């Protein structure tokens, strides 16, 4: 397999399988901007939820006062 075949395989994956929902929406010719961008809104909401979860975990990590060192601090 060459690099060209590798990248063509990735392109085929996206064009033939992963963009099927977008192709279906394109064929519907929706008049509503909100309905036409429903997948984008869903991905935006998932990303926002993941970002908020990540910030909460960072806050928990920063507030953790337990000593987790495995070496002697005062030799």
C-alpha positions as CSV (number, residue, x, y, z in Angstrom):
1,X,0.0,0.0,0.0
2,X,1.3,3.4,-0.9
3,X,0.7,6.7,0.9
4,X,-1.5,7.8,-2.0
5,X,-3.7,4.7,-1.4
6,X,-3.8,5.4,2.3
7,X,-5.1,8.9,1.9
8,X,-7.5,7.9,-0.9
9,X,-8.9,5.2,1.6
10,X,-9.4,7.9,4.2
11,X,-11.1,10.1,1.6
12,X,-13.3,7.2,0.5
13,X,-14.3,6.5,4.2
14,X,-15.5,10.1,4.7
15,X,-17.1,10.6,1.3
16,X,-18.9,7.2,1.0
17,X,-19.8,6.6,4.7
18,X,-19.4,9.3,7.2
19,X,-21.0,12.1,5.2
20,X,-24.2,10.1,4.4
21,X,-26.3,12.2,6.9
22,X,-25.0,15.4,5.4
23,X,-25.8,14.1,1.9
24,X,-29.3,13.2,3.0
25,X,-29.9,16.7,4.4
26,X,-28.5,18.3,1.2
27,X,-31.1,16.4,-0.9
28,X,-33.9,17.6,1.3
29,X,-33.3,21.2,0.4
30,X,-34.4,22.5,3.7
31,X,-35.6,26.1,4.0
32,X,-34.8,26.5,7.7
33,X,-31.3,27.4,8.5
34,X,-31.6,25.9,12.0
35,X,-32.8,22.5,10.7
36,X,-30.2,22.4,8.0
37,X,-27.4,22.8,10.6
38,X,-28.8,20.4,13.2
39,X,-25.7,18.2,13.1
40,X,-23.4,21.2,13.6
41,X,-25.5,22.2,16.6
42,X,-25.4,18.7,18.1
43,X,-21.6,18.6,17.7
44,X,-21.3,22.1,19.2
45,X,-23.4,21.0,22.3
46,X,-21.3,17.8,22.7
47,X,-18.1,19.9,22.6
48,X,-19.4,22.4,25.1
49,X,-20.4,19.6,27.5
50,X,-17.0,18.0,27.2
51,X,-15.3,21.4,27.8
52,X,-17.3,22.0,30.9
53,X,-16.6,18.5,32.2
54,X,-12.9,19.0,31.5
55,X,-12.8,22.3,33.4
56,X,-14.6,20.7,36.3
57,X,-11.9,17.9,36.4
58,X,-9.1,20.6,36.3
59,X,-10.8,22.4,39.2
60,X,-10.9,19.2,41.2
61,X,-7.3,18.5,40.4
62,X,-6.2,22.0,41.5
63,X,-8.2,21.8,44.7
64,X,-6.8,18.4,45.6
65,X,-4.4,18.9,48.6
66,X,-3.4,15.3,49.1
67,X,0.3,14.6,48.9
68,X,0.9,12.0,46.2
69,X,4.7,12.1,46.1
70,X,6.5,8.8,46.2
71,X,9.9,10.1,47.2
72,X,11.2,11.7,50.4
73,X,10.8,15.5,50.2
74,X,13.4,16.1,52.9
75,X,16.3,13.8,52.5
